[in-house]
Every structure is written in structure tokens, then in C-alpha cells.
Amino acid sequence: MQRWLLPAACLITLAGVFGPWVAHPVAGLVITGLDLGEYVKFLPAVQDGEVWLWRPGFYAPLVCVSAACSLAAYRRDLGYTPWLRGPLLLLALVSALNLLPPAWTPQRLLEAEFRWQTGALVLLLAALSLSPFLALLPRTLAAVAVSLAALAALVFPIQGFLTILPAVGALMARPITPAWGMWCTVAGLLALLTAWWLPRRAATRFSGI
């Protein structure tokens, strides 16, 4: 069960991140979870300092998914075959690369506004390249690392989104409620958190233990 729940949870989380958090009949006014990190910069309430939030926190689900996939791909206790390991590593790469700002350049990555994203991207790509060695970490340590990442991904973007929701509603001149993308992200992260703490099988039938 754990072997399948981990990639399913990552896919559900990404579906939520790329899905709408603010739905609107006009397609151009739909705001996805991925868009929020940039969108909030242009809200008058944020620009005027009336609302404070940590903008990089909106990218925490991407960090969590990438880190979880890199940690899980080569673990012997999960027993992923190459045809499953490849998609996991691809998920880790796609999640990490989505931390890049729009119309990025090497110079822009070093700007103060994007240093958190750049630092996270470098660490995630390093984790991806070292994933066979990360598989040697004790299971509990890996589970704690993913759990902390999942909790941060639940707290920062959700709290930030709910904080700016009234400002978004005022801008659109209509009441706004969270769309399915937010709930899908929450469900995926909770499933990911659960998957890492599922009890593993004590031994295989051929282990002789």
C-alpha cells in the first residue's frame, strides 16, 4: 500500500498546486496554486503593508513533493522497480523546476526577491542527484524530514491564501471561497504524510529473517 500511496499522494498534491485555488467564470481570472507566489505581489493590500505574508511559502508543496520523491525513489524497503523509480525522479525534477520565476535569467535568480526559491531549487536538484545515497538514510529520519516538509507545505500556503482571500474578493468584487485546487493540495499532503509513517513489512518471504 505504501509503495503506491507515495506516488499517488505526490500526484494529487501537484494536481492541486496546478489546479485553481480561486475559480472564476472568466478563465483569465482563475488563480492556480502555482500562480499565487507571483500574484500576491500585486495585491494593493500586500503592497501597502496592510497584509503581511511570506511569499516563498506558497512554493512549499513543490519543495515537499520534490524532496519526498528524491528520498523515496531508491529506498530498498519501498522496492521501486526502474519503471516506477523513473517517474518518481521525474516528479522530483518537475516540482523543483517549477520554483523558477517567470521569464527567469541567471541574474534574476540572484535577486533578493527570488533567493529563497533559488536556494531551494539548488538543494532539491542536489537531493535529486544524490537520491541513491539518500536512500541509505534511516527510515525514521527520512520520514521526519518529509513530515516537516509536509507540515510546512500545509501551514504556509494555506495560511497565506486564507489571509489574502478577502483582498482577492474585494479586487474581483465578488465573494471568493477556496476552489478545489486548495483542497486537493491539502488531501495530497495529508496522504503523503500518512504514507511515510505506514508500518513497513518486517521481512519478505525470501529474506530468511
C-alpha positions in Angstrom: 0.0 0.0 0.0 2.8 2.4 0.9 4.6 1.8 -2.4 1.5 3.1 -4.3 0.3 5.7 -1.8 3.5 7.7 -2.0 3.5 8.5 -5.8 -0.3 8.9 -5.7 -0.1 11.4 -2.9 2.6 13.3 -4.8 0.5 13.4 -8.0 -2.6 14.6 -6.1 -0.6 17.3 -4.4 0.8 18.5 -7.8 -2.7 18.4 -9.3 -3.8 20.7 -6.5 -0.9 23.1 -7.0 -1.5 23.4 -10.7 -5.3 23.5 -10.2 -7.4 26.6 -9.4 -7.3 28.0 -5.9 -9.6 30.8 -7.0 -12.2 29.9 -9.5 -13.8 32.5 -11.8 -16.1 32.3 -14.8 -13.5 34.3 -16.7 -10.6 32.0 -17.5 -8.1 34.8 -17.2 -9.1 35.5 -13.6 -8.6 31.9 -12.4 -5.7 31.8 -10.0 -3.8 28.5 -9.6 -1.8 27.5 -6.6 1.4 27.9 -8.7 0.4 31.5 -9.6 -0.1 32.6 -6.0 3.5 33.2 -5.3 3.6 35.9 -8.0 0.0 37.1 -7.8 0.2 38.2 -4.2 2.9 40.7 -5.0 0.4 42.8 -7.0 -2.4 42.9 -4.4 -2.8 46.5 -3.1 -3.2 45.2 0.5 0.2 43.4 0.3 1.9 46.3 -1.5 0.7 48.8 1.2 1.8 46.5 4.0 -1.7 46.0 5.3 -1.3 42.3 4.9 2.0 40.5 5.6 2.8 37.1 4.4 5.8 35.0 3.4 5.6 34.8 -0.3 8.0 31.8 -0.8 5.7 29.8 1.5 3.4 29.3 -1.5 6.0 27.1 -3.1 6.3 24.8 -0.1 4.2 22.0 -1.6 6.5 21.8 -4.6 9.5 21.6 -2.3 7.8 18.8 -0.3 6.9 16.7 -3.3 10.4 17.0 -4.8 12.1 16.1 -1.6 9.8 13.2 -0.9 10.3 11.7 -4.3 14.1 12.0 -4.1 14.1 10.4 -0.7 11.8 7.5 -1.7 13.0 6.6 -5.2 15.9 4.3 -4.3 14.8 3.0 -0.9 15.1 -0.7 -0.6 12.2 -1.0 1.8 9.9 0.6 -0.8 11.2 -1.6 -3.5 10.5 0.6 -6.5 11.4 -1.0 -9.9 13.1 1.1 -12.5 9.8 1.8 -14.3 8.4 3.3 -11.1 11.6 4.9 -10.0 11.9 6.9 -13.2 8.6 8.7 -12.9 9.3 9.4 -9.2 12.6 11.1 -10.2 10.8 13.0 -13.0 8.2 14.2 -10.5 11.1 15.4 -8.3 12.6 17.3 -11.2 9.4 18.9 -12.4 8.4 20.0 -8.9 11.9 21.6 -8.4 12.0 23.3 -11.8 8.6 25.0 -11.1 10.4 27.1 -8.4 11.9 29.1 -11.3 10.4 32.5 -11.5 8.7 33.5 -14.8 11.0 34.8 -17.5 13.9 34.0 -15.4 17.5 34.8 -16.1 20.7 33.8 -14.2 20.9 37.4 -12.9 17.3 37.4 -11.8 17.8 34.2 -9.8 20.2 36.1 -7.6 17.8 39.0 -6.8 16.8 39.3 -3.2 13.1 38.5 -4.1 14.0 35.1 -5.5 16.9 34.0 -3.3 14.7 31.6 -1.2 13.4 30.0 -4.4 16.9 29.7 -5.9 18.3 28.2 -2.7 15.5 25.7 -2.5 15.9 24.8 -6.2 19.7 24.2 -5.8 19.1 22.0 -2.7 16.3 20.0 -4.4 18.4 19.4 -7.5 21.3 18.3 -5.3 19.0 15.9 -3.5 17.8 14.5 -6.8 21.3 13.8 -7.9 22.2 12.2 -4.6 18.9 10.2 -4.3 20.7 6.8 -4.3 22.7 7.9 -1.3 19.7 9.5 0.4 18.1 6.1 0.3 20.7 4.9 2.9 19.2 7.3 5.5 17.4 5.6 8.4 13.7 5.3 7.6 12.7 7.3 10.6 15.0 10.2 9.7 13.6 10.3 6.1 10.0 10.1 7.5 10.7 13.0 9.9 12.2 15.1 7.0 9.2 14.5 4.8 6.8 15.2 7.6 8.4 18.5 8.5 8.2 19.5 4.8 4.6 18.4 4.5 3.6 20.3 7.6 5.3 23.4 6.3 3.5 22.9 3.0 0.2 22.7 4.8 0.7 25.7 7.0 2.5 28.4 4.9 0.4 28.4 1.7 -2.9 27.7 3.3 -2.5 30.4 6.0 -1.2 32.8 3.4 -4.0 32.1 1.0 -6.7 32.5 3.6 -5.1 35.7 4.7 -5.3 37.3 1.2 -8.7 35.8 0.3 -10.7 38.9 1.4 -8.3 41.2 -0.6 -8.8 39.0 -3.7 -12.6 39.1 -3.2 -12.5 42.9 -2.9 -10.5 43.1 -6.1 -12.8 40.8 -8.0 -15.9 42.4 -6.5 -17.4 39.1 -5.5 -17.2 36.7 -2.5 -14.4 34.2 -3.0 -14.2 30.7 -1.5 -11.2 28.3 -1.9 -11.5 26.2 -5.1 -10.8 22.6 -5.5 -7.1 23.1 -6.0 -6.5 24.1 -2.4 -8.4 21.1 -1.1 -6.7 18.7 -3.5 -3.3 20.0 -2.3 -4.3 19.5 1.3 -5.5 16.0 0.6 -2.3 15.1 -1.2 -0.1 16.4 1.5 -2.0 14.6 4.2 -1.8 11.3 2.2 1.9 11.9 1.8 2.3 12.5 5.5 0.4 9.3 6.2 2.3 7.2 3.7 5.7 7.8 5.2 4.5 6.6 8.6 2.8 3.4 7.5 4.4 0.4 9.1 6.7 -1.4 6.7 6.7 -5.1 6.2 9.1 -6.8 8.6 10.6 -9.0 6.0 10.0 -10.5 2.6 9.1 -14.2 2.3 12.6 -15.0 1.0 14.6 -12.9 3.4 15.2 -15.8 5.8 14.7 -13.4 8.8 
